[in-house]
Amino acid sequence: MSTSTNLVSGLSSGFDWRSMVDQLIAIDRQRVTIIENDKTRYENQLSEWQSFNTKLLSLKTAAEALTDPEDFAACQSSLSADGDSAAEDLVSVSVSDSAAPGFYSMTVEETAAAQRMLSTSFQSSTEELGLSGDIEINSVTVTLVESDSLATLREKINNAGADVTASVVSYETDDHRLSLTSAETGAEGISLDGASDILTTLGFTEISAGRDASLVIDSVTITRSSNIIEGVIEGVTIDLLKADLATEITLTVERDINAVSGKINNFVSAYNAVSSYINGQQDFDSETGETGGVLFGDGTLASVKSDLVNTVLDQVDGVDAGFSLLNFVGVTLDETGMLTVDEEVLDEYLQDNFNDIVGLFAAQGTTEGENLEFVHAGSSVEPGTYAISIDQAASQGTATGTVDLTGGLGADATLIVAVSGYRAVVDLDAGMVIDDIVSAVNTELEAAQAEIRVGSEFLYAGSGELTPLTAETTWDQVYVGGTAANLENGDTISFSGTDHQGGAVSGSYEITDVSTDTVQGLLSAVEAAYGGDATASIDSEGRIVIEDNEEGRSKLTLSFDTSGAGGLTFGDIDVSSDGSDGSRAGRTALAVSASDDGSGNLILTNDNYGSSAAFTIEQFGAGSLGLVDGEYAGEDVSGTINGEEATGSGQVLTGASDADMTAGLSIKYTGDAPLETAGTVTFIEGVAEKFSRSLSAITDPVDGYVTFKRQSLTSTIDSYDDRIERINELLEKKAQRMIDRFVAMELALSKIQTQSDWLAGQISAAYSGWEFNR
C-alpha cells in the first residue's frame, strides 16, 4: 500500500479513515492467523516425525547387528602360565571372529631376530670410496661409482628396495662403518653377491645372526621366520615377545558372551527408545485433558507401534520351540510396551544354548540335499521351505591336450595363460615330462607378480645407436634414437605418477653438471619420490623401467615432463599387450590349475565355475602340448526354486527378481549332474531379521510409512503457504481499493471546500461593494 495516502487521511474530512481501514484489514487477517497456527502445528508434527525416524533408524541398525550368524561369532582369549614368567611377557594374542573355542598349550623356544652386518672401518663417511661396479643385496642390484662414499652408498641401498636398512655408524672420528640390518627377521638373513673386489673392500662381517622363531603348540614345533604366528590356530594370531623354555602357557579361546549380550542389550535399548517416544506422544491425562505430544492420535504412529509390538510377539518358525520367542530367553515385553532383559537368564542361555540364541535372532538357511548350500535370502523371501530342481550343473572352463607327454615334450614351447587380461607366461624345455610340465605351469600360475612398466623410447649413450643407455651414462652423452638430447646444466626433469594403491606421486630432478651427473641421479630421485615402494632402472635396450615393489594388481604409473630438458623423452611408460618388452601387469595368482588326465595329457582347468570364469591360452614354439589356442569358459547352473524361475551364476542359483516367493533366494549347488529333485532349502527369519524387514518398510525413503507421512505433512504445509500468500494478496488489494476510495473522497471534499471558499470570498466581496455604494 502506498504510504503517501497517509498525508491526506482526514485532511479534508477530518475523519481518520486510514486507521479504520487498518482495523478492518486486521479483522480479515485473522483468517491468516488461523491458517498460520495450523501450519505451525503441522510443522511441529513434521519435526517430530523427522526425530522419530532417527530413532527408528537407530533401532534398525541395532537389529541388523544381529541378523547374520557371523554377528554372534565374537571370541575372546585369555592366557595363563605355569613357570617363572608371566604369559603376557612371553606372548601377545589376538583372536578374530573366525576363531573356534578351545584350549592350547604353548612354549616359546625361540623368538625370531633380524641379521645385522657391519663393514670394515673407514676414516670418513663422506670421502670417495673409489669403488665401481655392481653388488647384489638380497638379489637386488646396487651400482657403485667411484665418487660414492659410505653416506651415498647408504642412500643407494635404502632406496634399492632390498629389504635391508643401511646406516652409517661412527664409533670414532676416524672409525666409520656401514651397518646392514635385515628388514625381515629369520634365519635366511641377508645375501651378498656381486663384484668380489667391492665386497672385499667393504669387508662385511656378521655381528648378529638372523634366526627363526620356534613355538611348540600342543607338542608340535612350529618354526617361522617371523615372530607373528598366523594360520596355525584358526582365527588366532600369536606375537612372540620372549623365549622361556621353562614356562608352559595355556591359551583359552572362548565365545565372547559379553559382546553378544551387549548387542542384544543395544537392540533392547533402541527398541525402548522408540517405544518410550510413542508412549510419550500418545499419553493422555484424563483429569486435565492434556495430550502427550503433537502426534497424539496420529494413525500412522499407531500403525508403527502395532507393527513393532507384533514383531516382538511373533514366533520364529523353524527353530527349537523352546527358543522361538524373545520372552523364552529372558527378553520380555511389559504392560507399557517396554522390553526388559533378565541378564542372568540370557547369559545362561548364551553359555548353554548358544546356537539356539543365534537361531532366535539371526536370518539363517538350512538345506537338505547332499550338494546344496544356503547362500542368501533377499528381503522379500518369506520364511519357509522351498524345493530345488537343477536342470544343468555348473561346470568349469577346461582345456585338454591331445599329446601324450609321458615321454617328454618334443621341443621348446611357451604357454601363455590369461585371466581377465592378466597373463602367466610359462617357458617349457624340450624333454620335460608331464609331471615337470604340470609343476612348471602351476608354479607360474600360483605366483603373484609385481607390475613392471617400460618406456617406449630407446635411448643410447653416444651417437650411432650402438650403445644402449645405462644408469651410469652422463647426461651429455644421452641420445634419443639417433638424435642428441642436447641437455644443459640446470635442465629440469619433472615426473608424476601413482603408487601401488593409486596415491599421487611427483617430484623433479635438476642436472647440475651434464658432464659428471649420471642417469642414476634421476632414477634415485624417482625411487625417493615413491618412498622406496618402486624401483626405477634402465633395461638392456636403454628404456626406462619402473617396477612395483609390491606384488599383486597395481595402480602404478609414471610419466615425465621433459619440456625443460632439451630433446629428452622417455616415451610412454606402460604395459605392452604381449609383454615382449619385458613389461607385465601386476597380478595375484591366476585361478587356473594344471593337471595330468592320467594318460599323460595336460589339462588346464579354471578353479571357478560358470560362464564368467574364463581363461585364454596361446602357445609359441615348436613343442606341442596338444592344446588349442582360444578361450575356455564353463557353464552356469540352471534350474528352479519352488517351481519359479531362477538365474544361475557359476554354482549359485538365485530366484528371479520377478518371482513371487523366491526373488533373491540364493543357494549353491555343487553337484556335477542335473537333478530334478535336488533337495530343499529352509529359510528361518529370526527376530532381528523380522525387525530389520519391518523397519525397512517403515523407514524406506521411497515407500515407507514415515516417508509417506513426512511427504503428506510437507505437502500440507506447502498448501498453507500458498493459501496465506493468496489471502495476503487479496487483503492487500482490498485495502488498496478502500484507500483509493477514501483518497477520492478527500480529493472531492477538498475541491468542494476550495469552491466553497471561493464562493464565500465572492459573496463577501460583493457584499462589501454594495455597502460602499449605498
C-alpha positions in Angstrom: 0.0 0.0 0.0 1.2 3.5 -0.8 2.2 5.4 2.4 1.7 8.7 0.7 -2.0 8.3 1.3 -1.4 9.0 5.0 -0.8 12.6 4.1 -4.5 13.2 3.1 -6.1 10.8 5.6 -8.7 13.0 7.2 -7.1 16.2 5.8 -10.3 17.4 4.3 -12.9 15.2 6.0 -11.4 15.3 9.5 -12.1 11.6 9.7 -9.1 9.2 10.3 -10.2 6.6 7.8 -6.7 5.1 7.4 -6.9 3.7 11.0 -10.3 2.3 10.2 -9.0 0.6 7.0 -6.1 -0.9 9.0 -8.5 -2.2 11.7 -10.9 -3.7 9.1 -8.0 -5.5 7.3 -6.7 -6.7 10.7 -10.1 -8.3 11.3 -9.9 -10.0 7.9 -6.3 -11.1 8.6 -7.4 -13.2 11.5 -8.1 -15.9 8.9 -4.4 -15.9 8.1 -3.5 -16.2 11.8 -5.7 -19.3 12.0 -4.0 -20.8 8.9 -0.6 -19.9 10.3 -1.4 -21.6 13.6 -2.5 -24.8 11.6 0.7 -24.6 9.6 2.8 -24.3 12.8 1.0 -27.4 14.2 1.9 -29.4 11.0 5.5 -28.1 11.0 5.8 -29.3 14.6 4.4 -32.7 13.5 6.9 -32.8 10.7 9.8 -32.1 13.0 8.6 -34.8 15.4 8.4 -37.3 12.5 11.9 -36.5 11.5 13.1 -37.0 15.1 11.1 -40.2 15.3 12.6 -41.5 12.1 16.1 -41.1 13.5 15.1 -43.3 16.5 13.6 -45.9 14.1 16.8 -46.0 12.0 18.8 -46.4 15.2 16.6 -49.4 16.1 17.1 -50.8 12.6 20.9 -50.5 12.9 20.8 -52.3 16.3 18.6 -55.1 14.8 20.8 -55.5 11.8 23.8 -56.1 14.1 22.1 -59.4 15.0 20.8 -60.6 11.6 23.8 -62.5 10.5 25.1 -65.6 12.3 28.6 -64.1 11.9 27.4 -61.3 14.2 27.5 -63.8 17.0 31.0 -65.1 16.3 32.8 -62.8 18.7 35.6 -64.6 20.6 38.0 -63.6 23.3 41.2 -65.2 24.7 42.9 -65.5 28.0 46.4 -66.6 29.0 47.8 -68.4 32.0 51.3 -69.7 32.7 53.0 -72.5 34.6 56.6 -71.4 35.2 58.7 -68.5 36.2 57.4 -66.0 33.6 54.1 -64.3 33.2 52.3 -65.4 30.0 51.8 -61.8 28.9 55.6 -61.3 29.0 56.1 -64.1 26.5 53.3 -63.8 24.0 50.6 -61.4 22.9 47.4 -63.0 21.4 44.6 -61.6 19.3 41.6 -63.5 18.1 39.2 -62.9 15.2 35.6 -63.8 14.8 36.6 -66.9 12.9 38.3 -68.5 15.9 36.9 -71.6 17.5 36.7 -72.1 21.2 39.4 -74.4 22.6 42.4 -74.8 24.9 46.0 -74.8 23.7 49.3 -75.5 25.4 52.3 -73.4 24.2 56.0 -73.0 24.9 58.2 -70.3 23.3 61.5 -71.9 22.5 63.0 -69.0 20.5 62.0 -65.6 19.1 62.9 -64.6 15.6 65.6 -62.0 15.1 67.0 -60.0 12.1 70.5 -60.4 10.9 72.9 -57.5 11.3 76.2 -57.0 9.4 78.9 -54.4 9.8 81.5 -53.3 7.3 85.2 -52.7 7.9 86.3 -49.3 9.3 86.7 -46.3 7.1 88.3 -43.0 8.1 85.5 -40.9 6.7 81.8 -41.3 5.9 81.9 -38.7 3.1 85.1 -39.3 1.3 85.0 -41.2 -2.0 85.5 -44.9 -1.8 86.9 -45.3 -5.3 84.7 -48.4 -5.9 82.9 -49.0 -9.2 80.7 -51.9 -10.1 77.6 -53.8 -9.0 76.8 -55.7 -5.8 73.6 -57.7 -5.1 71.9 -57.4 -1.7 69.1 -60.0 -1.4 69.3 -60.3 -5.3 68.7 -56.5 -5.8 71.4 -54.8 -7.7 73.1 -51.7 -6.3 75.5 -49.9 -8.6 78.5 -48.1 -7.1 80.6 -45.4 -8.8 84.0 -44.2 -7.8 82.6 -41.0 -6.3 80.4 -42.9 -3.8 81.1 -42.5 -0.1 79.7 -44.5 2.8 76.9 -41.9 3.1 75.9 -42.1 -0.6 76.1 -45.9 -0.6 73.8 -45.9 2.4 71.2 -43.9 0.5 71.5 -46.2 -2.6 71.0 -49.3 -0.5 68.0 -47.8 1.3 66.4 -46.7 -2.0 67.0 -50.0 -3.7 64.1 -51.9 -2.1 66.4 -54.8 -1.0 64.6 -55.3 2.3 67.7 -54.0 4.1 68.2 -50.9 6.2 71.6 -49.3 5.9 73.1 -46.8 8.3 76.5 -45.3 9.0 77.8 -45.9 12.5 80.6 -43.6 13.6 82.5 -45.1 16.6 85.3 -42.6 16.5 86.2 -39.5 14.4 88.2 -41.8 12.1 86.2 -45.0 12.5 83.1 -45.1 10.3 81.3 -48.3 9.3 78.3 -49.2 7.2 75.7 -51.2 9.1 73.2 -53.5 7.3 70.1 -54.7 9.1 67.7 -57.1 7.5 64.2 -55.7 7.3 62.8 -59.1 8.0 63.5 -61.5 10.8 64.5 -65.1 10.2 67.5 -67.3 9.7 67.7 -66.6 6.0 69.1 -63.2 6.7 71.0 -61.0 4.2 72.6 -62.4 1.0 75.5 -60.5 -0.5 76.9 -61.2 -4.0 78.4 -59.3 -6.9 81.8 -57.7 -7.5 84.2 -59.5 -5.2 86.7 -56.6 -5.0 83.9 -54.3 -3.7 82.7 -56.8 -1.2 86.3 -57.5 0.0 86.9 -53.8 0.4 83.7 -53.3 2.3 84.5 -56.3 4.5 81.1 -57.1 5.9 81.0 -59.4 8.9 78.1 -60.7 10.9 77.6 -59.2 14.3 74.1 -60.5 15.0 72.8 -63.7 13.3 69.3 -63.9 12.0 67.2 -66.6 13.5 63.7 -68.2 13.1 61.1 -68.3 15.8 60.3 -71.6 17.4 57.0 -72.2 19.2 55.7 -75.5 20.5 51.9 -75.8 20.3 50.3 -78.9 21.8 53.6 -80.8 21.5 54.1 -79.8 17.8 57.0 -77.5 17.0 56.2 -74.6 14.7 59.1 -72.7 13.0 58.6 -69.3 11.3 60.9 -66.6 10.1 58.6 -64.0 11.9 57.5 -63.6 15.5 54.0 -63.2 14.2 52.5 -66.7 14.1 49.3 -66.9 12.0 47.3 -69.7 10.4 48.2 -72.4 12.9 45.2 -72.0 15.2 42.3 -70.7 13.1 41.5 -67.1 13.8 44.3 -66.7 16.3 47.4 -64.5 15.8 50.3 -65.1 18.3 53.0 -62.5 18.7 56.1 -63.9 20.3 57.8 -61.5 22.7 60.3 -63.5 24.7 61.5 -67.1 24.9 61.3 -69.2 28.1 61.7 -73.0 27.8 60.7 -73.4 31.5 57.3 -71.8 31.2 54.2 -73.5 29.7 51.5 -71.2 28.5 47.8 -72.1 28.3 45.8 -70.2 25.7 42.0 -70.3 26.2 39.8 -69.2 23.3 36.1 -68.9 24.2 33.0 -67.2 22.9 32.7 -63.5 24.0 29.4 -63.8 25.7 29.5 -60.2 26.9 29.9 -58.9 23.3 26.8 -60.8 22.1 24.9 -59.8 25.2 25.9 -56.2 24.6 24.5 -56.3 21.1 21.2 -57.7 22.4 21.1 -55.0 25.1 21.8 -52.4 22.5 18.8 -53.7 20.5 16.6 -53.6 23.5 17.7 -50.1 24.4 17.0 -48.9 20.9 13.6 -50.5 20.9 12.7 -49.0 24.3 13.8 -45.5 23.0 11.2 -45.9 20.2 8.5 -47.3 22.5 9.1 -44.6 25.1 8.8 -41.9 22.4 5.5 -43.4 21.2 4.2 -43.6 24.7 5.1 -40.0 25.3 3.2 -38.9 22.2 0.2 -41.0 22.9 -0.1 -40.1 26.6 -3.4 -38.6 27.8 -4.3 -37.1 31.2 -8.0 -37.8 31.7 -8.2 -35.3 34.6 -6.7 -32.3 32.8 -7.4 -33.4 29.2 -3.8 -32.7 28.3 -2.3 -34.8 25.5 1.3 -36.0 25.5 2.7 -34.7 22.2 1.9 -33.2 18.9 1.5 -36.7 17.3 -1.3 -37.6 19.7 -4.0 -39.6 17.9 -1.8 -39.9 14.8 -3.0 -43.1 12.9 0.4 -43.7 11.3 2.2 -43.6 14.7 -0.3 -46.1 16.0 0.4 -48.4 13.0 4.1 -48.2 13.6 3.6 -49.2 17.3 1.4 -52.1 16.3 3.9 -53.4 13.8 6.8 -53.3 16.3 4.8 -54.9 19.1 3.6 -57.7 16.7 7.2 -58.3 15.6 8.2 -58.7 19.3 5.4 -61.2 19.9 5.8 -63.0 16.6 7.1 -66.6 16.9 10.1 -67.6 14.9 9.4 -70.7 12.8 11.9 -73.4 12.0 13.8 -73.3 15.3 13.5 -75.2 18.6 10.1 -74.3 20.0 11.6 -73.5 23.4 13.7 -70.7 21.8 11.1 -69.4 19.3 10.0 -66.2 21.3 12.0 -63.5 22.9 10.4 -63.9 26.3 11.6 -67.6 26.4 15.2 -66.3 26.7 14.7 -63.5 29.3 13.7 -60.6 27.0 10.1 -59.7 27.9 7.6 -57.1 27.0 5.9 -55.3 29.9 2.4 -53.7 30.0 3.9 -50.3 29.0 5.3 -51.7 25.8 8.9 -51.7 27.1 11.4 -54.6 26.8 13.3 -55.8 29.8 16.3 -58.2 29.9 16.8 -60.8 32.6 20.6 -60.8 32.3 21.0 -63.9 34.3 18.6 -65.9 32.2 20.0 -64.6 28.9 23.7 -65.2 29.9 22.8 -68.8 31.0 21.3 -69.5 27.6 24.2 -67.9 25.8 26.5 -70.2 27.7 24.5 -73.4 27.3 22.3 -72.9 24.2 24.3 -70.5 22.1 23.2 -71.8 18.7 19.5 -71.6 19.8 20.0 -67.9 20.6 21.6 -67.4 17.2 18.6 -69.1 15.6 16.2 -66.9 17.5 17.7 -63.6 16.3 19.5 -64.2 13.0 18.4 -65.0 9.5 19.5 -68.4 8.5 19.1 -71.0 5.9 19.4 -74.8 6.1 19.4 -77.3 3.3 18.5 -80.9 2.8 20.4 -82.4 -0.1 23.9 -83.6 -0.4 25.2 -80.9 -2.8 23.2 -77.8 -1.6 24.3 -74.9 0.5 22.3 -71.8 1.6 23.8 -68.5 0.4 21.4 -65.6 1.0 17.8 -64.6 1.2 16.6 -61.3 -0.1 14.2 -59.1 1.9 11.2 -60.3 0.1 11.7 -64.0 0.8 9.2 -65.4 3.3 10.3 -67.9 5.9 9.6 -71.5 4.8 10.8 -74.5 2.9 11.5 -74.4 -0.9 12.2 -77.2 -3.3 15.2 -77.1 -5.6 15.4 -78.5 -9.1 18.6 -78.5 -11.2 18.3 -78.6 -15.0 22.1 -78.0 -15.6 25.0 -78.3 -13.2 27.7 -75.6 -13.3 30.9 -76.5 -15.0 34.5 -75.2 -15.1 36.3 -74.0 -18.2 38.7 -76.8 -19.2 41.3 -77.2 -22.0 42.6 -80.7 -22.6 45.7 -81.6 -24.5 45.8 -84.4 -27.1 49.5 -85.2 -26.9 50.9 -87.8 -24.5 53.7 -86.1 -22.7 54.7 -89.1 -20.6 57.8 -89.5 -22.8 58.7 -85.8 -22.8 58.0 -82.6 -24.7 59.3 -82.8 -28.3 60.7 -79.3 -28.5 60.8 -76.0 -26.5 57.4 -74.3 -26.1 55.9 -71.3 -24.5 52.5 -71.4 -22.9 50.6 -68.2 -22.1 47.5 -68.4 -19.9 45.5 -65.2 -19.3 42.6 -64.5 -17.0 40.8 -61.1 -17.2 43.8 -59.7 -19.1 46.4 -60.9 -16.5 48.9 -63.2 -18.1 51.2 -66.1 -16.9 54.0 -67.0 -19.3 55.5 -70.5 -18.9 58.6 -71.4 -20.8 58.9 -75.2 -21.2 62.0 -77.0 -22.3 62.3 -79.9 -24.7 62.3 -83.2 -22.8 60.2 -82.1 -19.9 57.8 -84.9 -18.9 54.2 -84.4 -17.9 54.9 -84.1 -14.2 57.5 -81.5 -14.8 55.2 -79.6 -17.1 52.3 -79.6 -14.6 54.7 -78.4 -11.9 56.1 -75.6 -14.0 52.7 -74.4 -15.2 51.2 -74.5 -11.6 54.2 -72.7 -10.2 53.8 -69.8 -12.6 50.0 -69.7 -12.2 50.3 -69.6 -8.4 52.9 -66.9 -8.4 51.9 -63.3 -7.7 53.8 -60.8 -9.7 54.8 -57.2 -9.3 53.9 -54.7 -12.1 56.7 -53.6 -14.5 56.1 -50.7 -16.8 58.6 -49.9 -19.6 59.2 -46.8 -21.6 58.6 -46.9 -25.4 61.6 -44.8 -26.3 65.1 -46.3 -26.9 67.9 -44.2 -25.6 71.6 -44.5 -26.3 75.0 -43.5 -24.8 76.6 -41.6 -27.7 75.7 -41.4 -31.3 75.2 -44.2 -33.8 72.6 -46.1 -31.8 75.2 -48.6 -30.9 75.4 -48.5 -27.1 72.2 -48.5 -25.1 71.8 -46.0 -22.3 72.8 -47.2 -18.8 72.3 -45.8 -15.3 76.0 -44.6 -15.4 75.7 -42.6 -18.7 76.4 -38.9 -18.2 73.7 -36.6 -19.4 75.9 -35.0 -22.1 76.1 -38.4 -23.8 72.4 -39.1 -23.9 70.8 -39.7 -27.4 67.1 -40.3 -28.2 67.4 -42.7 -31.0 69.9 -41.1 -33.3 69.4 -37.6 -32.1 71.4 -36.0 -29.3 69.2 -34.9 -26.3 71.3 -31.7 -26.1 70.9 -31.4 -22.3 72.5 -28.5 -20.5 73.4 -27.6 -16.9 70.3 -26.5 -15.0 67.9 -28.5 -17.1 65.0 -29.9 -15.0 63.1 -33.2 -15.5 59.7 -33.4 -13.7 57.8 -36.5 -13.2 54.5 -37.7 -11.7 52.5 -40.9 -11.3 50.7 -43.1 -8.8 51.9 -45.8 -6.4 50.6 -49.3 -5.9 47.4 -48.1 -4.2 46.9 -45.2 -6.6 48.3 -42.5 -4.3 49.7 -39.5 -6.2 53.5 -39.3 -6.6 55.5 -36.4 -8.0 59.0 -34.9 -8.0 61.7 -33.3 -10.1 65.4 -33.7 -10.8 67.9 -31.0 -11.8 71.0 -31.7 -13.8 73.8 -29.8 -12.1 76.7 -30.8 -14.4 75.9 -32.7 -17.6 79.5 -34.0 -17.9 79.5 -35.7 -14.5 75.9 -36.2 -13.4 74.5 -39.6 -14.5 71.1 -41.0 -15.2 71.3 -42.8 -11.9 70.6 -39.4 -10.2 67.2 -39.3 -11.9 66.5 -42.9 -11.1 67.3 -42.3 -7.4 65.0 -39.2 -7.4 62.1 -41.3 -8.8 62.7 -44.0 -6.2 62.8 -41.5 -3.4 59.5 -39.9 -4.5 57.9 -43.4 -4.4 59.3 -43.8 -0.8 61.1 -47.0 -1.8 57.9 -48.6 -3.0 59.1 -48.8 -6.6 62.4 -49.4 -8.3 63.5 -47.3 -11.3 66.1 -48.6 -13.7 67.3 -48.7 -17.3 66.9 -52.0 -19.2 69.4 -53.6 -21.5 67.9 -51.7 -24.5 68.1 -48.3 -23.0 64.5 -47.9 -22.0 63.4 -46.6 -18.6 61.7 -49.1 -16.3 59.6 -48.6 -13.2 58.8 -51.8 -11.1 56.4 -52.0 -8.3 58.0 -53.4 -5.1 54.7 -55.0 -4.1 53.1 -57.9 -5.7 49.5 -58.0 -6.9 47.2 -55.9 -9.1 48.7 -52.5 -9.1 47.8 -48.8 -9.9 51.5 -47.9 -10.5 52.0 -45.3 -13.2 54.9 -42.9 -14.2 55.2 -40.1 -16.7 57.8 -37.4 -17.3 57.7 -33.8 -18.3 60.9 -33.1 -20.2 59.9 -29.8 -21.7 62.7 -28.2 -19.6 65.3 -30.8 -20.7 66.4 -30.3 -24.3 65.2 -33.0 -26.6 64.9 -35.7 -24.0 62.0 -38.1 -23.9 61.3 -41.5 -22.4 58.1 -42.1 -24.4 55.0 -43.7 -22.9 55.8 -45.8 -19.8 53.2 -48.6 -19.8 52.5 -52.3 -20.0 52.5 -53.8 -23.5 49.8 -56.2 -24.6 52.2 -59.1 -25.2 54.9 -58.3 -22.7 57.6 -58.6 -25.3 59.3 -55.5 -24.0 59.7 -57.0 -20.5 56.7 -55.2 -19.1 53.9 -57.0 -17.3 50.8 -56.2 -15.3 51.0 -56.9 -11.6 48.8 -59.8 -10.6 47.8 -62.2 -7.9 47.7 -65.9 -8.5 45.6 -66.9 -11.5 42.6 -69.1 -10.8 43.7 -71.9 -13.2 45.3 -75.2 -12.4 47.2 -77.7 -14.5 47.0 -81.5 -14.1 47.6 -84.8 -15.8 44.5 -86.6 -17.1 46.0 -89.9 -16.1 47.2 -90.6 -19.7 49.9 -88.1 -19.9 47.8 -85.4 -21.4 47.9 -81.8 -20.0 44.7 -80.4 -18.6 44.1 -76.7 -17.7 41.1 -76.1 -15.5 39.6 -72.9 -14.2 39.3 -73.1 -10.4 36.0 -71.3 -10.6 32.7 -72.2 -12.2 30.4 -70.6 -14.7 30.5 -68.6 -17.9 32.3 -65.6 -16.4 35.1 -67.8 -15.1 37.0 -67.8 -18.4 40.7 -68.1 -19.4 42.5 -68.0 -22.7 45.6 -69.8 -23.9 48.3 -69.1 -26.5 51.2 -71.2 -27.5 54.5 -70.5 -29.2 57.5 -72.7 -30.2 58.0 -76.0 -31.9 56.9 -78.1 -29.0 53.3 -79.3 -28.9 51.2 -79.6 -25.8 48.2 -80.7 -27.8 46.2 -77.7 -26.7 44.1 -75.5 -28.9 44.5 -71.7 -28.6 41.4 -69.9 -27.6 39.0 -69.0 -24.8 37.7 -71.6 -22.4 34.7 -70.9 -20.1 32.3 -73.0 -18.0 28.6 -73.1 -17.8 26.3 -71.6 -15.2 23.9 -73.7 -13.1 20.3 -73.5 -14.2 17.1 -74.7 -12.5 14.1 -73.6 -10.5 13.4 -72.8 -6.8 10.0 -73.9 -5.7 9.0 -74.1 -9.4 9.8 -70.5 -10.0 12.3 -69.2 -12.5 15.9 -68.7 -11.2 19.1 -67.4 -12.7 22.5 -69.0 -12.4 25.9 -67.5 -11.8 28.6 -70.2 -11.5 27.3 -72.6 -8.9 24.9 -70.2 -7.3 21.2 -70.3 -8.3 19.1 -67.2 -7.3 15.4 -66.7 -7.5 14.5 -64.3 -10.4 13.7 -60.7 -9.4 10.1 -61.0 -10.6 9.5 -64.3 -8.9 6.5 -64.3 -6.5 8.0 -66.1 -3.5 11.7 -66.8 -4.2 13.1 -63.5 -5.5 16.5 -63.0 -4.0 16.8 -66.5 -2.5 20.2 -68.0 -3.4 21.6 -71.5 -3.0 24.8 -73.1 -4.1 24.7 -76.4 -6.0 28.0 -78.2 -6.0 26.9 -81.4 -7.8 28.1 -82.2 -11.3 24.9 -83.5 -12.8 21.3 -82.3 -13.3 18.9 -83.4 -10.5 15.2 -82.9 -10.8 14.7 -83.2 -7.0 18.0 -81.8 -5.6 16.6 -81.1 -2.2 15.1 -78.2 -0.2 16.2 -75.0 1.4 14.5 -73.7 4.5 14.8 -70.0 5.3 14.4 -69.0 9.0 13.6 -65.4 9.7 14.9 -64.6 13.2 13.6 -61.8 15.4 16.4 -59.4 14.4 15.7 -60.1 10.7 12.0 -59.5 11.2 12.7 -56.2 12.8 15.1 -55.2 10.0 12.5 -56.0 7.4 9.6 -54.3 9.3 11.7 -51.2 9.9 12.8 -51.1 6.3 9.2 -51.0 5.2 8.5 -48.2 7.8 11.6 -46.1 7.1 12.0 -46.8 3.3 13.0 -43.4 1.8 10.6 -44.0 -1.1 7.7 -46.1 0.1 7.9 -46.2 3.9 5.2 -45.1 6.4 7.4 -42.3 7.7 8.3 -41.1 4.3 4.7 -41.0 3.2 3.7 -39.2 6.4 6.5 -36.6 6.0 5.6 -36.1 2.3 2.0 -35.6 3.3 2.8 -33.1 6.0 5.2 -31.2 3.7 2.5 -31.0 1.1 0.0 -29.7 3.6 2.5 -27.1 4.9 3.2 -26.0 1.3 -0.6 -25.7 0.6 -0.9 -23.5 3.7 1.9 -21.3 2.5 0.1 -20.9 -0.8 -3.2 -20.0 1.0 -1.5 -17.5 3.2 0.1 -15.9 0.2 -3.2 -15.7 -1.7 -5.1 -14.2 1.2 -2.4 -11.7 1.8 -2.6 -10.7 -1.8 -6.4 -10.3 -1.6 -6.2 -8.3 1.6 -3.6 -6.1 0.1 -5.8 -5.4 -2.9 -8.9 -4.9 -0.7 -7.1 -2.4 1.5 -5.8 -0.5 -1.6 -9.3 -0.3 -3.0 -10.7 1.1 0.2 -7.8 3.6 0.4 -8.3 4.6 -3.2 -12.0 5.4 -2.4 -11.2 7.4 0.7 -8.5 9.3 -1.2 -11.0 10.1 -3.9 -13.4 11.3 -1.2 -10.8 13.5 0.4 -10.0 15.0 -3.0 -13.6 15.6 -3.7 -14.1 17.2 -0.3 -11.0 19.3 -0.8 -12.3 20.5 -4.2 -15.8 21.4 -2.7 -14.1 23.2 0.2 -12.0 25.2 -2.3 -15.1 26.1 -4.3 -16.9 26.9 -1.1 -14.1 29.2 0.0 -14.1 30.9 -3.4 -17.9 31.5 -3.4 -17.6 32.8 0.2 -15.0 35.2 -1.0 -17.0 36.3 -3.9 -20.1 36.9 -1.7 -18.0 38.7 0.8 -16.5 41.0 -1.9 -19.9 41.6 -3.4 -21.4 42.5 -0.1 -18.6 44.9 0.7 -19.1 46.7 -2.7 -22.8 47.0 -2.1 -22.3 48.5 1.3 -19.8 51.0 -0.1 -22.1 52.1 -3.0 -25.1 52.6 -0.7 
